[in-house]
Amino acid sequence: MAHRLRGVLSNMRAVSYFVIRIAVAVLGNGTARRFLESPSWGDTESPPSGPTLDIDAEETDLPGCPFDAISTSDGDCVFVSLQKPGGTQRTPGSIAVLLRDRGNLRLSHEIALPAAAWGLALVQDGNLLAVANSHGVALLDAVAAREKAKDPIIGIAHYGRDLQTIRVLESKDGNWLYASDEHNRTVSILDLRRACAEGFDAERLVSQVPVDLSPLGMMLSADGAYLYVTCEMSRVAAPDLVNWFVWGATLRGRLKRAGVLSTIDLATAIHDPECAVVAKPIAGGHPVRVQQAADGKTAWVTARASNQLIAFQTDIPDSPVSIATTPVGPAPVGVALLDDLGVVLVANSNRFASDQGRGSLSVIDLKRALKGKPACLGHITVGSFPREITVDHQNGLVNVTNFDSKSLTEISIASIERAVAAARPGLLEE
C-alpha cells in the first residue's frame, strides 16, 4: 500500500512540475519557452491578398451548420454533414440530402444520426457513404439515402466516446476504412470488407495507431502503402495533461509549438500499431488538412495557426519533405487542387475572429508556390467560416461548406479558369 501511495505521489509531483514549467513558459520564461516551442512554425499572418476574382457562384441555404459535402459520381446528389448551431460533439447530427433539379440544388430531406456528423467519404465504388460520427464511424447505403422513405443506415461503429472522429478515408484496395480520432490521438482502422459481408459495428475495429495531438486530415500515398495524417501539435515528452495545456496555449497564441505530418506504414499498422509511424516532419502551426497533387509527388497542407499552405515532396512515400511555404488568409482549413488549372484553393476560415463577416478562398498558383515566389492570384468571396472544399467533376463545380452561414456555395470551375487566366499575367509582372 505504501509503495502504491509513493507511486501516486511521484506521478503527482511529475505532473505538477511540468504544469508549473508550462505556466512559466506561458508567462514568458525564455528557457521554458525554448523547451516547448518548435522551429518552422512560421510567421506569415496576412489578410487574403490579391484582387477579388469575378466568378459564378450559387449559395444554397441549409438547415444547420455544414462541415463536409460530397457529390455522387453522377452529380445528381450532394450529401452534407450538418451540426446544430451551438451544438457539441454529443449533440445529434444529420446528413442533408440535396438533389439536383434542372441544374439547381434543393434540400430533399435529412438523415438523423445519434452523434455529431463530420467528414464524409463515398466508398465501395460510391455505393456506401461513410460518416465520421464523433464516437466512431457510421455507414450508410448511398443509393437508399437519396430516398426520403428509406432508412439508409447500415450500421454504426461506435468504438469509443468523445473520440471526436473527424475524417474517414477508404484504403486503395477498398478493404479498410481509416478514421482520424481527434481527441483520442489515434488513427483507427476498420475492416470494411467484413463490414460489407457481416455487418458494421464496433467489432469491425481492428487497430488504432497512436499519433501526436489532434489528428485531423488524411491522405493516402500514391501507391496506397502509407497514410499521411495532419496532427495539430507534436507531443511534449510529458503526461497528457501537459500536452493539452500546451495545445491550449498554442491555440491562444501564447506558444508556438508546431504540428506534424505523421506518416503511417499501413502494412505495419494492422499488426503493430505502436511502431507504424515512420516519419513526422514539422508542418507549421496547427496543420489541419492535406491534399495530394494529381502526379502523386506533392502533398499540400494547410497550417491553420500560422496561416500557411505548405508543400511536401512525397515521391519517396515514407519520407515526406517540406519544400515550399506560401502565406494565405487567416486560419486556413479546407484545401482542394484544380490540377488542370494549375491552382490550389484554400478556405480561409477566419474562425477565431470576433467579427468574421464573409469568408474567402485564396487561389494559389501551384508552380509559383513551389518556387517560393508570390503565388496568390486573388481570392473568392464565400460565406462565413468556410470549412471544407470539394470538387464535383461531373458538374464542373467546386463546393464550399460555410459553417457559420449555414450554407453551401457552388462555384463554377469554368469561371475560376477565366478568372485565373485574367489574373495570372498581373502576378507574373510582380
DRENNULO-329106 format. One line per field, with one value per residue (C-alpha): residue number from 1; residue in three letters; x, y, z. Coordinates in pm, 1 decimal, always signed. Each point is the difference from the previous one (the first is absolute). Last residue first. Layout:
N
i <- NUM, ...
aa <- ALA, ...
east <- X, ...
north <- Y, ...
up <- Z, ...
END
This chain:
430
i <- 430, 429, 428, 427, 426, 425, 424, 423, 422, 421, 420, 419, 418, 417, 416, 415, 414, 413, 412, 411, 410, 409, 408, 407, 406, 405, 404, 403, 402, 401, 400, 399, 398, 397, 396, 395, 394, 393, 392, 391, 390, 389, 388, 387, 386, 385, 384, 383, 382, 381, 380, 379, 378, 377, 376, 375, 374, 373, 372, 371, 370, 369, 368, 367, 366, 365, 364, 363, 362, 361, 360, 359, 358, 357, 356, 355, 354, 353, 352, 351, 350, 349, 348, 347, 346, 345, 344, 343, 342, 341, 340, 339, 338, 337, 336, 335, 334, 333, 332, 331, 330, 329, 328, 327, 326, 325, 324, 323, 322, 321, 320, 319, 318, 317, 316, 315, 314, 313, 312, 311, 310, 309, 308, 307, 306, 305, 304, 303, 302, 301, 300, 299, 298, 297, 296, 295, 294, 293, 292, 291, 290, 289, 288, 287, 286, 285, 284, 283, 282, 281, 280, 279, 278, 277, 276, 275, 274, 273, 272, 271, 270, 269, 268, 267, 266, 265, 264, 263, 262, 261, 260, 259, 258, 257, 256, 255, 254, 253, 252, 251, 250, 249, 248, 247, 246, 245, 244, 243, 242, 241, 240, 239, 238, 237, 236, 235, 234, 233, 232, 231, 230, 229, 228, 227, 226, 225, 224, 223, 222, 221, 220, 219, 218, 217, 216, 215, 214, 213, 212, 211, 210, 209, 208, 207, 206, 205, 204, 203, 202, 201, 200, 199, 198, 197, 196, 195, 194, 193, 192, 191, 190, 189, 188, 187, 186, 185, 184, 183, 182, 181, 180, 179, 178, 177, 176, 175, 174, 173, 172, 171, 170, 169, 168, 167, 166, 165, 164, 163, 162, 161, 160, 159, 158, 157, 156, 155, 154, 153, 152, 151, 150, 149, 148, 147, 146, 145, 144, 143, 142, 141, 140, 139, 138, 137, 136, 135, 134, 133, 132, 131, 130, 129, 128, 127, 126, 125, 124, 123, 122, 121, 120, 119, 118, 117, 116, 115, 114, 113, 112, 111, 110, 109, 108, 107, 106, 105, 104, 103, 102, 101, 100, 99, 98, 97, 96, 95, 94, 93, 92, 91, 90, 89, 88, 87, 86, 85, 84, 83, 82, 81, 80, 79, 78, 77, 76, 75, 74, 73, 72, 71, 70, 69, 68, 67, 66, 65, 64, 63, 62, 61, 60, 59, 58, 57, 56, 55, 54, 53, 52, 51, 50, 49, 48, 47, 46, 45, 44, 43, 42, 41, 40, 39, 38, 37, 36, 35, 34, 33, 32, 31, 30, 29, 28, 27, 26, 25, 24, 23, 22, 21, 20, 19, 18, 17, 16, 15, 14, 13, 12, 11, 10, 9, 8, 7, 6, 5, 4, 3, 2, 1
aa <- GLU, GLU, LEU, LEU, GLY, PRO, ARG, ALA, ALA, ALA, VAL, ALA, ARG, GLU, ILE, SER, ALA, ILE, SER, ILE, GLU, THR, LEU, SER, LYS, SER, ASP, PHE, ASN, THR, VAL, ASN, VAL, LEU, GLY, ASN, GLN, HIS, ASP, VAL, THR, ILE, GLU, ARG, PRO, PHE, SER, GLY, VAL, THR, ILE, HIS, GLY, LEU, CYS, ALA, PRO, LYS, GLY, LYS, LEU, ALA, ARG, LYS, LEU, ASP, ILE, VAL, SER, LEU, SER, GLY, ARG, GLY, GLN, ASP, SER, ALA, PHE, ARG, ASN, SER, ASN, ALA, VAL, LEU, VAL, VAL, GLY, LEU, ASP, ASP, LEU, LEU, ALA, VAL, GLY, VAL, PRO, ALA, PRO, GLY, VAL, PRO, THR, THR, ALA, ILE, SER, VAL, PRO, SER, ASP, PRO, ILE, ASP, THR, GLN, PHE, ALA, ILE, LEU, GLN, ASN, SER, ALA, ARG, ALA, THR, VAL, TRP, ALA, THR, LYS, GLY, ASP, ALA, ALA, GLN, GLN, VAL, ARG, VAL, PRO, HIS, GLY, GLY, ALA, ILE, PRO, LYS, ALA, VAL, VAL, ALA, CYS, GLU, PRO, ASP, HIS, ILE, ALA, THR, ALA, LEU, ASP, ILE, THR, SER, LEU, VAL, GLY, ALA, ARG, LYS, LEU, ARG, GLY, ARG, LEU, THR, ALA, GLY, TRP, VAL, PHE, TRP, ASN, VAL, LEU, ASP, PRO, ALA, ALA, VAL, ARG, SER, MET, GLU, CYS, THR, VAL, TYR, LEU, TYR, ALA, GLY, ASP, ALA, SER, LEU, MET, MET, GLY, LEU, PRO, SER, LEU, ASP, VAL, PRO, VAL, GLN, SER, VAL, LEU, ARG, GLU, ALA, ASP, PHE, GLY, GLU, ALA, CYS, ALA, ARG, ARG, LEU, ASP, LEU, ILE, SER, VAL, THR, ARG, ASN, HIS, GLU, ASP, SER, ALA, TYR, LEU, TRP, ASN, GLY, ASP, LYS, SER, GLU, LEU, VAL, ARG, ILE, THR, GLN, LEU, ASP, ARG, GLY, TYR, HIS, ALA, ILE, GLY, ILE, ILE, PRO, ASP, LYS, ALA, LYS, GLU, ARG, ALA, ALA, VAL, ALA, ASP, LEU, LEU, ALA, VAL, GLY, HIS, SER, ASN, ALA, VAL, ALA, LEU, LEU, ASN, GLY, ASP, GLN, VAL, LEU, ALA, LEU, GLY, TRP, ALA, ALA, ALA, PRO, LEU, ALA, ILE, GLU, HIS, SER, LEU, ARG, LEU, ASN, GLY, ARG, ASP, ARG, LEU, LEU, VAL, ALA, ILE, SER, GLY, PRO, THR, ARG, GLN, THR, GLY, GLY, PRO, LYS, GLN, LEU, SER, VAL, PHE, VAL, CYS, ASP, GLY, ASP, SER, THR, SER, ILE, ALA, ASP, PHE, PRO, CYS, GLY, PRO, LEU, ASP, THR, GLU, GLU, ALA, ASP, ILE, ASP, LEU, THR, PRO, GLY, SER, PRO, PRO, SER, GLU, THR, ASP, GLY, TRP, SER, PRO, SER, GLU, LEU, PHE, ARG, ARG, ALA, THR, GLY, ASN, GLY, LEU, VAL, ALA, VAL, ALA, ILE, ARG, ILE, VAL, PHE, TYR, SER, VAL, ALA, ARG, MET, ASN, SER, LEU, VAL, GLY, ARG, LEU, ARG, HIS, ALA, MET
east <- +537.7, -63.9, -86.4, -278.3, -162.1, +17.9, -170.5, -311.7, -194.8, +77.3, -86.6, -334.6, -88.7, +96.6, -195.5, -302.1, +34.4, +28.2, -343.7, -31.7, -265.2, -28.1, -170.7, -169.9, -39.7, +180.6, +207.6, +120.0, +35.7, +58.5, +165.5, -80.5, +204.9, -188.1, +51.8, -322.3, +157.2, +326.3, -163.2, +304.0, +8.2, +93.3, -51.3, -32.2, -110.8, -70.4, -245.9, -107.8, +207.4, +211.9, +268.1, +359.8, +286.4, +282.9, +203.1, +341.3, +276.5, +311.5, +128.5, +50.9, -267.6, -243.2, +73.4, -81.4, -319.0, -163.6, -210.0, -365.9, -85.4, -359.2, -194.9, -235.3, -278.2, -31.2, +227.2, -36.3, +175.0, +250.9, +81.9, -153.4, +178.4, -85.4, +228.4, -93.9, +294.0, -31.7, +296.3, +85.5, +155.5, -329.2, +7.8, +118.5, -302.3, +108.0, -213.4, +74.6, -219.0, +142.3, +180.0, -3.3, +41.0, +95.7, +293.7, +378.4, +190.5, +252.9, +217.2, +198.0, -109.8, +119.7, -209.9, +205.3, -208.6, -141.3, +324.4, -175.8, -171.0, +141.5, -191.3, -154.4, -116.6, -292.3, +35.7, -204.6, +219.2, -286.5, -191.0, +283.9, -153.7, +192.7, +68.3, +146.3, +228.7, +117.8, -328.9, -21.2, -357.6, +105.1, -84.4, -212.1, +62.7, -206.1, +51.1, +358.0, -1.6, +302.6, +245.8, +47.6, +302.4, +90.3, -153.8, +150.2, -37.3, -317.4, -98.8, +200.2, -277.8, -248.6, +170.5, -235.9, -225.2, +222.5, +303.0, -154.8, -134.6, +337.7, -122.3, +151.5, -81.7, -1.1, +91.9, -112.9, +201.9, +36.1, -43.9, -112.3, -236.7, -196.6, -327.3, -1.2, +367.8, -82.4, -284.1, +237.1, +250.5, -263.2, -114.6, +358.0, +45.8, -309.8, +112.0, +316.2, +339.6, +238.2, -193.9, -200.2, +2.0, -301.0, -283.3, +51.8, -43.4, -10.9, +175.4, -86.1, +248.4, -21.5, -264.0, +250.5, -69.3, +13.6, -337.0, -133.4, -136.3, -98.9, -70.4, +233.9, -29.5, +322.3, +265.6, -65.8, -105.4, -115.8, -324.3, -69.2, -272.8, -326.4, -274.3, -126.5, -133.3, -280.1, -52.5, -154.1, +133.5, +88.2, +36.6, +147.9, +240.8, +151.5, -7.8, +219.4, +53.8, +328.8, +10.7, +247.5, +67.3, +38.6, -326.8, -127.6, +45.8, -89.3, +105.4, -177.5, +142.1, -233.6, +138.9, -44.9, -65.8, +336.4, +114.1, -116.9, -312.2, +12.2, -183.5, +47.4, -95.1, -47.7, -50.3, +85.0, -255.7, -101.5, +154.0, -44.1, -334.0, -8.7, -337.5, -194.1, -177.7, -183.6, -200.4, -351.9, -227.1, -291.4, +212.2, +180.6, +355.4, +136.0, -110.1, +271.4, +273.4, -69.0, +140.8, +297.6, +55.9, +347.4, +127.8, -108.9, -1.5, -176.8, +247.1, -244.5, +53.2, -241.5, -30.2, -60.5, +258.1, +238.2, +27.7, +45.3, -148.0, +172.2, -130.2, +154.0, -202.3, -331.9, -70.0, -161.8, -316.8, -53.1, -312.0, -27.6, -131.7, -230.2, -27.1, +185.4, +18.6, +298.1, -36.3, +87.9, -354.6, -51.8, +313.9, -66.8, +133.0, -1.0, +92.0, +179.5, -72.4, +148.5, -100.4, +175.9, +281.4, +268.1, -148.8, -280.2, -6.7, -176.5, -102.9, +259.5, -32.2, +180.2, -85.2, -79.3, -28.4, -209.8, -34.1, +371.7, +12.4, +302.0, -177.1, +102.2, +160.0, -46.8, +168.4, -63.4, -335.0, -174.6, -372.1, -317.7, +191.3, -13.8, +139.1, +249.2, +65.6, +327.8, +137.4, +341.7, +156.6, +312.1, +50.6, +348.9, +317.6, +58.5, -228.7, +110.3, +341.1, +170.3, +322.5, +208.2, +134.8, -24.1, +325.0, +173.4, -190.7, -97.9, -5.7, +361.3, +70.8, -297.6, +126.5, +334.0, -156.2, -246.5, -290.2, -316.7, -95.9, +341.3, -49.4, -333.9, +168.5, +267.7, -261.5, -205.4, +312.1, +88.4, -358.7, -19.3, +324.9, -102.3, -333.9, +175.0, +231.5, -291.4, -181.3, +309.3, +63.4, -359.1, +41.0, +312.7, -173.2, -279.7
north <- +4134.1, -32.3, -370.7, +84.5, +237.4, -258.0, -260.0, +202.2, -25.4, -367.5, -72.2, +175.8, -193.6, -332.5, +86.3, +71.6, -343.9, -156.8, +140.5, +58.2, -162.8, +151.0, -205.0, +180.9, +21.6, +336.1, -109.4, -325.5, +108.8, -327.3, +61.0, -202.1, +40.4, -68.9, -152.9, -201.3, -347.7, +117.8, +105.7, +123.2, +33.4, +290.5, -17.5, +265.7, +341.3, +196.6, +259.7, -35.4, +34.9, +270.6, -127.8, +113.7, +110.6, -147.1, -79.7, -140.3, +237.2, -212.5, -300.5, -209.2, -250.4, +287.4, +137.3, -333.0, -53.6, +341.6, +57.4, +107.1, +103.0, -75.4, +254.9, +59.3, +250.5, +165.7, -136.3, +239.5, -139.7, -186.7, -357.5, -171.2, +206.1, -303.2, +88.1, -289.7, -75.2, -68.0, -145.6, +104.2, -136.9, +9.9, -371.8, -74.5, +157.3, -90.6, +30.1, +126.5, +56.6, +159.3, +333.6, +214.5, +346.2, +31.8, -160.2, +11.5, -254.9, -255.8, -227.9, -326.3, -186.0, -359.3, -317.9, -312.5, -319.4, +85.9, +93.4, +202.0, +184.6, +354.5, +212.2, +339.1, +226.5, +242.9, +239.7, +209.3, -90.1, -127.2, -180.2, -178.3, -128.6, -289.0, -70.2, -336.1, -35.6, -298.1, -175.5, +156.3, +114.5, +210.7, -132.8, +165.3, +58.1, +168.1, +125.7, +111.0, +188.1, +228.0, -119.9, -355.2, -147.4, -341.4, -312.9, -321.2, -377.6, -16.8, -371.0, -112.6, +21.7, -131.0, -343.4, -236.9, +225.6, +307.5, -185.4, -41.2, +354.4, +166.6, +326.7, +340.2, +274.5, +353.6, +201.2, +291.3, +293.0, +128.2, +375.9, +117.4, +268.1, +17.4, -111.4, -334.4, -42.0, +32.5, -249.2, -251.7, +60.8, -80.2, -302.3, -127.6, +60.7, -196.4, -280.8, -59.8, +127.9, -35.6, +270.4, -132.9, +169.2, +223.7, +19.9, -347.1, -33.9, -362.8, -156.0, -365.1, -232.1, -301.3, +142.3, +35.5, +372.1, +57.6, +15.9, +320.9, +91.0, +320.8, +6.9, -141.4, +217.7, -66.0, -245.7, -354.1, -332.6, -252.7, -179.1, -347.8, -245.0, +188.5, -198.9, -113.0, +353.2, -58.5, -62.4, -316.7, -338.0, +28.3, +373.8, +50.9, -287.2, +182.8, +331.4, -121.4, +312.1, +179.3, +275.3, +287.7, +108.4, +309.9, -81.5, +357.3, +27.6, -354.4, -22.4, -288.8, -246.9, -245.4, -324.4, -253.5, +239.4, -71.9, +364.0, +31.2, +203.8, +325.7, +143.8, +340.0, +157.3, -263.6, +211.0, -296.6, +115.0, -359.4, -310.8, -269.4, +126.9, -194.6, +93.2, -222.3, -21.5, +331.8, +67.9, -0.4, +56.9, +241.0, +303.6, -160.9, +113.7, -191.7, -327.7, +38.1, +105.4, -287.9, +142.3, -82.0, +188.9, +44.7, +55.6, +203.6, +334.1, -146.0, -0.4, -99.0, -270.3, +6.2, -328.1, -79.2, +246.8, -264.1, -162.4, +336.3, +350.9, +194.0, +254.5, +197.0, +127.7, -123.3, +66.8, -289.7, -211.7, +57.1, +135.2, -13.0, +327.4, +60.0, +123.4, +332.3, +153.1, +39.6, +164.2, -141.2, -88.6, -167.5, -119.1, -181.4, +104.4, -256.2, +154.6, -240.5, +44.2, +69.7, -88.8, +215.5, -188.7, +172.8, +332.1, +214.7, +380.1, -7.1, -362.1, -185.8, -114.7, -242.6, +71.5, -261.5, +131.9, -175.2, +9.8, +24.1, -350.1, -85.5, +107.0, +334.7, +48.7, +271.4, +55.0, +207.6, +169.1, +200.5, -74.2, +18.2, +96.1, +302.9, -44.9, +250.9, +23.0, +109.4, +139.0, +162.1, +346.9, -21.7, +234.5, +135.9, -114.6, -89.1, -158.3, +158.5, -101.5, -195.8, -143.4, -72.6, -350.3, -298.2, -126.7, -59.6, -134.0, +147.1, -183.9, -6.8, +346.2, +134.2, -155.3, +176.5, +332.4, +31.5, +201.2, -51.0, -293.4, -150.5, +37.0, -178.1, -271.5, -60.2, -1.0, -257.4, -210.5, -2.4, -63.7, -303.2, -139.3, +69.4, -173.4, -300.2, -25.0, +30.9, -284.0, -218.6, +70.4, -98.6, -323.9, -90.2, +84.1, -238.5
up <- -5983.0, -375.5, +26.3, +243.9, -248.6, -280.5, +227.7, +86.0, -329.0, -56.3, +365.5, -32.9, -316.1, +160.3, +314.9, -221.9, -162.0, +346.1, +85.8, +372.7, +220.1, +349.6, +272.3, +287.4, +375.7, +0.8, +300.6, -158.4, -362.4, -188.0, -337.5, -313.0, -320.6, -322.2, -345.1, +23.2, -14.3, +155.5, +327.2, +197.4, +377.4, +228.0, +376.2, +269.9, -121.4, +320.2, -136.4, -362.0, -318.6, -164.1, -237.9, +37.9, -216.2, -206.5, +312.3, -98.8, +108.7, -71.9, +196.1, -313.1, +106.3, +57.3, -346.7, -163.4, +199.8, -44.9, +311.8, +8.0, +357.4, +94.9, +201.3, +290.3, +51.5, +338.4, +270.1, +290.4, +308.4, -217.6, +100.0, -303.7, -265.2, -217.0, -289.3, -228.4, -231.6, -373.2, -189.3, -353.9, -319.5, -189.6, -84.5, +353.6, +168.5, +352.0, +310.4, +352.5, +304.5, +316.1, -19.9, +318.9, -155.1, -367.5, -182.8, +30.8, -210.9, +122.1, -215.0, +13.3, +315.9, -27.9, +8.1, +83.2, -24.3, -342.5, -178.0, -272.9, +285.2, -17.4, +248.6, -81.2, +282.5, -18.5, +289.8, +241.3, +300.4, +216.9, -277.3, -175.5, -324.7, -155.7, -368.6, -102.2, -301.7, -204.5, -73.5, -347.8, +68.6, +300.0, +344.3, +266.4, +370.7, +271.3, +358.6, +64.4, +333.7, -45.9, -259.8, -130.8, +180.8, -141.4, +151.0, -135.5, +44.4, +209.3, +8.3, +303.9, +262.1, -258.8, -29.5, -184.6, -209.4, +0.6, -138.0, -344.1, +20.6, +59.3, +153.1, -79.6, +250.7, -140.5, +307.0, +215.4, +126.6, +354.9, -9.0, +341.7, +131.1, -326.8, +152.0, -180.9, +85.9, +370.7, -31.4, -160.3, +280.1, +263.6, -200.4, -4.3, +370.4, +91.5, -230.3, +201.0, -125.5, -292.4, -191.3, -291.9, -338.9, -56.0, -253.5, -140.9, -378.5, -112.7, -299.8, -62.4, -166.8, -232.5, -235.1, -285.1, -43.7, +374.6, +172.3, +154.2, +341.9, +178.9, +374.7, +264.8, +312.7, +193.6, -120.0, -123.0, +151.2, -264.5, +82.7, -138.7, -100.6, +56.7, -177.6, +339.0, +58.5, -252.3, -371.5, -138.1, -114.6, -369.9, -57.3, +345.9, -59.7, -297.9, +183.7, +286.5, +208.2, +69.2, +261.4, -13.7, +355.4, +216.4, +183.8, -25.3, -377.3, -102.7, -366.2, -174.4, -253.4, -173.0, -137.2, -281.6, -289.3, -167.3, +21.3, +357.6, +70.8, +199.7, +300.6, +164.3, +332.6, +270.2, +310.3, +222.3, +256.6, +65.4, -152.8, -267.1, -127.2, -326.6, -143.0, -237.9, -334.4, +36.1, -317.3, +148.5, -299.4, -51.0, -83.5, -289.6, -76.9, +299.1, -158.2, -265.9, +243.9, +239.2, +321.8, +224.8, +324.7, +149.3, +352.9, +303.0, -186.7, -307.4, -287.1, -273.1, -263.4, -294.3, -190.5, -366.3, -129.1, -133.9, +344.0, +172.7, -7.9, +276.6, +249.7, +287.7, +297.1, +141.0, +369.5, +180.7, -28.2, -373.7, -173.1, -379.3, -140.7, -296.3, -359.5, +17.9, -345.4, -231.2, -339.4, -343.2, -95.2, +338.4, +178.2, +324.8, +340.9, +278.5, +335.6, +231.2, +368.2, +340.1, +354.8, +262.6, +172.3, -208.7, +106.5, -138.4, -16.9, -334.9, -70.7, -203.6, -360.6, -232.5, -364.4, -267.5, -356.2, -264.0, -378.0, -76.7, -148.8, +216.7, +318.6, +145.9, +341.5, +259.7, +337.9, +312.6, -52.6, +275.1, -8.4, -208.4, -317.4, -231.5, -351.6, -141.0, -373.5, -157.7, -325.2, +40.3, -8.2, +213.4, +294.8, -52.4, +172.2, +363.0, +260.9, +329.1, +129.6, +277.1, -138.7, +308.2, -37.5, +234.5, -149.2, +333.5, +299.0, +337.9, +328.9, +114.8, -145.0, +193.5, +320.8, -38.7, -100.9, +287.4, -146.2, +200.4, -221.7, +71.1, +375.7, -27.1, -203.7, +261.4, +274.4, -189.6, -50.9, +369.3, +107.5, -228.5, +136.5, +360.5, -56.5, -152.6, +300.8, +240.6, -178.1, +5.6, +370.1, +72.6, -193.4, +197.6, +327.5, -92.4
END
